[in-house]
Amino acid sequence: MESPNDLNKIKEATQRFQANTMFLANYLRCNLGTRARLSPLINEMGEIEGAGLRVLVDYDMEDLIGHVGMGQGPTFAIVQF
């Protein structure tokens, strides 16, 4: 488990997304395996503690890859775990 390192990667991707788009990120999209890896960081509301991002599961995504984004927009920042 690399939870502190994973949290730092998520925060960096969030900052990158917000700097490039000027929108506030509100989700991290990943597959079920990656979500299981991140489970120590996720609270009972389905959000990442300390980042304020809701975790969404997308079964078509690759392992150990996450997308930080906002709403239905096509723009996102990639996180590699």
HUKA-V303834 format. One record per residue. N is the residue number from 1. RES is the residue in one small letter. OMEGA is omega in whole degrees, 0 to 359 (none if undefined). NEAR is the number of other C-alpha atoms within 12 Angstrom. Layout:
# HUKA-V303834
N;RES;OMEGA;NEAR + N;RES;OMEGA;NEAR
This chain:
# HUKA-V303834
1;m;177;14 + 2;e;185;14 + 3;s;180;22 + 4;p;178;18 + 5;n;178;16 + 6;d;179;30 + 7;l;178;30 + 8;n;178;21 + 9;k;179;27 + 10;i;180;40 + 11;k;177;29 + 12;e;178;22 + 13;a;178;32 + 14;t;178;35 + 15;q;179;25 + 16;r;179;24 + 17;f;183;29 + 18;q;178;21 + 19;a;182;16 + 20;n;186;16 + 21;t;184;19 + 22;m;175;15 + 23;f;177;20 + 24;l;178;24 + 25;a;179;34 + 26;n;177;31 + 27;y;168;35 + 28;l;180;41 + 29;r;179;40 + 30;c;178;33 + 31;n;186;23 + 32;l;179;22 + 33;g;178;21 + 34;t;177;32 + 35;r;178;33 + 36;a;178;19 + 37;r;182;22 + 38;l;186;35 + 39;s;176;24 + 40;p;181;20 + 41;l;188;30 + 42;i;179;26 + 43;n;183;17 + 44;e;177;12 + 45;m;180;14 + 46;g;180;23 + 47;e;177;23 + 48;i;180;32 + 49;e;177;24 + 50;g;180;18 + 51;a;179;29 + 52;g;180;23 + 53;l;174;31 + 54;r;181;29 + 55;v;178;35 + 56;l;179;30 + 57;v;177;24 + 58;d;186;20 + 59;y;181;16 + 60;d;182;14 + 61;m;178;21 + 62;e;176;21 + 63;d;174;22 + 64;l;175;22 + 65;i;176;30 + 66;g;176;38 + 67;h;176;42 + 68;v;182;41 + 69;g;183;36 + 70;m;174;26 + 71;g;182;19 + 72;q;184;12 + 73;g;181;17 + 74;p;183;12 + 75;t;178;21 + 76;f;174;30 + 77;a;182;31 + 78;i;175;27 + 79;v;176;30 + 80;q;183;24 + 81;f;none;26
